[in-house]
Amino acid sequence: MKPTPDPEITNRILGAFQNTPVMNIEQVAKSAKTTAITATKHLSRLAKKGTIKEYPCGRNRVFVATGGANI
């Protein structure tokens, strides 16, 4: 059984995009006060839902808040 994502962390991640609409994983984790691994899992889930978009940028990934994000 997979654990359900913590809605508090998801809200903190989405709130981080209010201040800075384009961030990498480390920036998101720092803004949301969580680990990079946790941020990665939440960002992947949000990208699948279409709330944010994910773009490869060399060895890193950049995440951008979409217009459809409920932020």
C-alpha positions, 0 to 999 in steps of 0.5 A: 500500500502506497502512503498518501502524499502529505497535503501540508507539504504539497501546499507549502510547495505550491505556496513556494511557486507564488513567490518564484514561478520557476525553480529547481528541486533544491530551491523548491525543497528549501522554500517548502522546508522539506528534503529534496527527496520529498520535494521530488516525489511531490513535484513529480505527482504535481507534474503528472496532474498538470499543476506544474510543468517539468523541463530538463535543463542539463543534469537538473530539472526546472519546474514552472507553475502553470496557469492552471495551478490553483495557487 
